[in-house]
Amino acid sequence: MNDWIFDLETFPNIFSAGFMNVTTKESWVFEISSRKNQITHLVQFLRRLYKEKVRLVGFNNIGFDYPVLHYILKNQDCSVFSIYKKAMSLIEASEDDKFKNLIKEEERMLPQIDLFKIHHFDNKARATSLKVIEFNMRSESIEDLP
């Protein structure tokens, strides 16, 4: 299978999406902001991945990253702020509403591998953030934005 690792960052004034092929190390970064709007390039890239039957691999991507990408694919004229609002609606959703925001597997345009779920970090007893995992694995660099 052709797997790509991906991660999204969302803020009111900038959205970025980074992708890296696990095998070839090919990487792409897309930005949507007042400075640069690469939404068309992002959608074209995602269509390419769809045609190549790619799986996307991430951390909590089923609960957050993929629903944001799905929103962009369905609303290709969206603004950076509307993407941020979508992201915040996912983050701030109550426990009951979190399931309503999930994209059903059969409706996903790209198959997803979610390391958060594979390793059961979504279990209340094992709930862990990516930063804590990086710390425990003694990562050389742990960075976060305010």
C-alpha contacts under 8 A as a table, 3 or more apart, distances in Angstrom:
res1	aa1	res2	aa2	distance
1	M	54	V	7.01
1	M	55	R	7.31
2	N	21	N	7.72
2	N	22	V	7.80
2	N	23	T	7.78
2	N	52	E	7.80
2	N	53	K	7.17
2	N	54	V	5.05
2	N	55	R	6.34
3	D	21	N	6.17
3	D	22	V	5.83
3	D	23	T	7.68
3	D	54	V	5.67
3	D	55	R	4.83
3	D	56	L	5.87
3	D	57	V	6.72
4	W	19	F	6.27
4	W	20	M	5.32
4	W	21	N	4.33
4	W	22	V	5.60
4	W	54	V	7.02
4	W	55	R	6.29
4	W	56	L	5.01
4	W	57	V	5.93
5	I	19	F	5.61
5	I	20	M	5.23
5	I	21	N	6.38
5	I	22	V	6.66
5	I	56	L	5.81
5	I	57	V	4.59
5	I	58	G	5.82
6	F	17	A	7.20
6	F	18	G	5.46
6	F	19	F	4.39
6	F	20	M	6.49
6	F	56	L	6.60
6	F	57	V	6.20
6	F	58	G	5.64
7	D	17	A	5.94
7	D	18	G	5.48
7	D	19	F	6.86
7	D	58	G	6.49
7	D	59	F	7.91
7	D	61	N	7.93
7	D	65	D	6.86
8	L	15	F	7.37
8	L	16	S	5.68
8	L	17	A	4.51
8	L	18	G	6.44
8	L	65	D	6.14
9	E	15	F	5.68
9	E	16	S	5.24
9	E	17	A	6.58
10	T	14	I	6.31
10	T	15	F	4.63
10	T	16	S	6.70
10	T	83	I	7.41
10	T	84	Y	5.63
10	T	87	A	6.95
11	F	14	I	5.22
11	F	15	F	6.08
11	F	81	F	7.77
11	F	84	Y	5.70
12	P	15	F	7.94
12	P	80	V	6.74
12	P	81	F	5.13
12	P	84	Y	5.41
12	P	85	K	7.85
13	N	33	S	5.84
13	N	34	S	7.18
13	N	80	V	6.20
13	N	81	F	6.39
14	I	31	E	7.10
14	I	32	I	5.84
14	I	33	S	4.61
14	I	34	S	7.66
14	I	80	V	6.13
15	F	31	E	5.71
15	F	32	I	5.09
15	F	33	S	6.44
15	F	80	V	6.23
15	F	83	I	7.59
15	F	84	Y	7.60
16	S	29	V	6.89
16	S	30	F	5.48
16	S	31	E	4.55
16	S	32	I	6.42
17	A	29	V	5.60
17	A	30	F	5.18
17	A	31	E	6.70
18	G	27	S	7.36
18	G	28	W	5.76
18	G	29	V	4.35
18	G	30	F	6.51
19	F	27	S	5.46
19	F	28	W	5.22
19	F	29	V	6.40
20	M	25	K	5.75
20	M	26	E	5.56
20	M	27	S	4.21
20	M	28	W	6.53
21	N	24	T	5.59
21	N	25	K	4.86
21	N	26	E	5.25
21	N	27	S	6.39
22	V	25	K	5.68
30	F	38	Q	5.92
30	F	39	I	7.60
30	F	41	H	7.61
30	F	42	L	6.23
31	E	36	K	6.26
31	E	37	N	6.18
31	E	38	Q	5.60
31	E	39	I	7.51
32	I	35	R	7.80
32	I	36	K	5.73
32	I	37	N	4.39
32	I	38	Q	5.63
32	I	39	I	6.30
32	I	79	S	7.89
32	I	80	V	5.91
33	S	36	K	5.25
33	S	37	N	5.74
33	S	80	V	5.81
34	S	37	N	7.01
37	N	40	T	7.91
38	Q	41	H	5.17
38	Q	42	L	6.10
39	I	42	L	4.97
39	I	43	V	6.16
39	I	76	Q	7.03
40	T	43	V	5.22
40	T	44	Q	6.20
40	T	76	Q	7.49
41	H	44	Q	5.06
41	H	45	F	6.05
42	L	45	F	5.05
42	L	46	L	6.19
43	V	46	L	5.07
43	V	47	R	6.18
43	V	72	I	7.96
43	V	73	L	6.44
43	V	76	Q	7.71
44	Q	47	R	5.06
44	Q	48	R	6.26
45	F	48	R	5.03
45	F	49	L	6.36
46	L	49	L	5.02
46	L	50	Y	6.18
47	R	50	Y	4.93
47	R	51	K	6.27
48	R	51	K	5.17
48	R	52	E	6.25
49	L	52	E	5.02
49	L	53	K	6.21
49	L	54	V	5.28
49	L	110	L	7.73
50	Y	53	K	5.12
50	Y	54	V	6.07
50	Y	109	M	6.87
50	Y	110	L	6.02
51	K	54	V	7.75
53	K	110	L	7.62
54	V	110	L	6.80
54	V	111	P	7.19
55	R	110	L	6.17
55	R	111	P	4.90
55	R	112	Q	5.64
55	R	113	I	6.93
56	L	110	L	6.83
56	L	111	P	6.27
56	L	112	Q	4.95
56	L	113	I	6.11
57	V	61	N	7.60
57	V	112	Q	5.95
57	V	113	I	4.66
57	V	114	D	5.98
57	V	115	L	7.36
58	G	61	N	5.26
58	G	112	Q	7.79
58	G	113	I	6.50
58	G	114	D	5.30
58	G	115	L	6.14
58	G	116	F	7.88
59	F	114	D	5.46
59	F	115	L	5.08
59	F	116	F	5.04
59	F	130	L	7.46
60	N	63	G	5.45
60	N	64	F	6.05
60	N	65	D	7.00
60	N	114	D	5.85
60	N	115	L	6.93
60	N	116	F	5.07
60	N	117	K	7.16
61	N	64	F	5.09
61	N	65	D	4.32
61	N	66	Y	5.26
61	N	67	P	7.84
61	N	112	Q	7.45
61	N	113	I	7.89
61	N	114	D	5.81
62	I	65	D	6.55
62	I	66	Y	5.58
62	I	67	P	7.00
62	I	102	L	6.91
62	I	103	I	7.64
62	I	112	Q	6.92
62	I	114	D	6.28
63	G	66	Y	7.15
63	G	67	P	6.92
63	G	90	L	7.79
63	G	98	K	7.67
63	G	101	N	7.72
63	G	102	L	6.11
64	F	67	P	5.63
64	F	68	V	6.45
64	F	87	A	7.27
64	F	90	L	6.52
64	F	91	I	7.65
65	D	68	V	5.30
65	D	69	L	6.34
66	Y	69	L	4.92
66	Y	70	H	5.91
66	Y	103	I	7.94
66	Y	112	Q	7.96
67	P	70	H	4.92
67	P	71	Y	6.10
67	P	101	N	7.27
67	P	102	L	6.61
67	P	103	I	6.28
68	V	71	Y	5.04
68	V	72	I	6.40
68	V	83	I	7.06
68	V	86	K	6.74
68	V	87	A	6.28
69	L	72	I	5.07
69	L	73	L	6.22
70	H	73	L	5.05
70	H	74	K	6.17
70	H	108	R	7.58
70	H	109	M	7.76
71	Y	74	K	5.15
71	Y	75	N	5.95
71	Y	83	I	7.74
71	Y	86	K	7.75
72	I	75	N	4.99
72	I	76	Q	5.49
72	I	78	C	6.86
72	I	83	I	7.32
73	L	76	Q	5.65
75	N	78	C	5.50
78	C	82	S	6.16
78	C	83	I	6.94
79	S	82	S	5.17
79	S	83	I	6.37
80	V	83	I	5.17
80	V	84	Y	6.29
81	F	84	Y	4.90
81	F	85	K	6.16
82	S	85	K	4.95
82	S	86	K	6.20
83	I	86	K	5.09
83	I	87	A	6.23
84	Y	87	A	5.01
84	Y	88	M	6.12
85	K	88	M	5.06
85	K	89	S	6.12
86	K	89	S	5.12
86	K	90	L	6.50
87	A	90	L	5.22
87	A	91	I	6.32
88	M	91	I	4.92
88	M	92	E	5.85
89	S	92	E	5.29
89	S	93	A	5.81
90	L	93	A	5.36
90	L	98	K	6.96
90	L	101	N	6.82
93	A	96	D	7.78
93	A	97	D	5.50
93	A	98	K	5.64
94	S	97	D	5.14
94	S	98	K	6.19
95	E	98	K	5.36
95	E	99	F	7.64
96	D	99	F	6.46
96	D	100	K	7.63
97	D	100	K	5.09
97	D	101	N	6.65
98	K	101	N	5.37
98	K	102	L	6.82
99	F	102	L	5.36
103	I	107	E	6.35
103	I	108	R	6.33
104	K	107	E	5.25
104	K	108	R	6.47
105	E	108	R	5.33
105	E	111	P	7.55
108	R	111	P	6.46
113	I	118	I	7.97
114	D	117	K	5.49
114	D	118	I	6.18
115	L	118	I	4.86
115	L	119	H	5.99
116	F	119	H	5.73
116	F	120	H	6.18
116	F	121	F	5.17
116	F	122	D	6.38
117	K	120	H	4.75
117	K	121	F	6.02
117	K	122	D	5.95
118	I	121	F	7.84
120	H	123	N	5.59
120	H	126	R	6.83
120	H	127	A	7.86
121	F	124	K	7.66
121	F	126	R	5.13
121	F	127	A	4.64
121	F	128	T	5.61
122	D	126	R	6.91
122	D	127	A	5.43
122	D	128	T	7.75
123	N	126	R	5.24
123	N	127	A	5.59
124	K	127	A	5.09
128	T	132	V	6.54
128	T	133	I	7.07
129	S	132	V	5.37
129	S	133	I	6.48
130	L	133	I	5.06
130	L	134	E	6.16
131	K	134	E	5.02
131	K	135	F	6.21
131	K	142	I	6.79
132	V	135	F	4.98
132	V	136	N	6.13
133	I	136	N	5.07
133	I	137	M	6.08
134	E	137	M	5.13
134	E	138	R	6.25
134	E	139	S	5.28
134	E	142	I	6.63
135	F	138	R	5.04
135	F	139	S	5.93
135	F	142	I	7.12
136	N	139	S	7.67
139	S	142	I	6.53
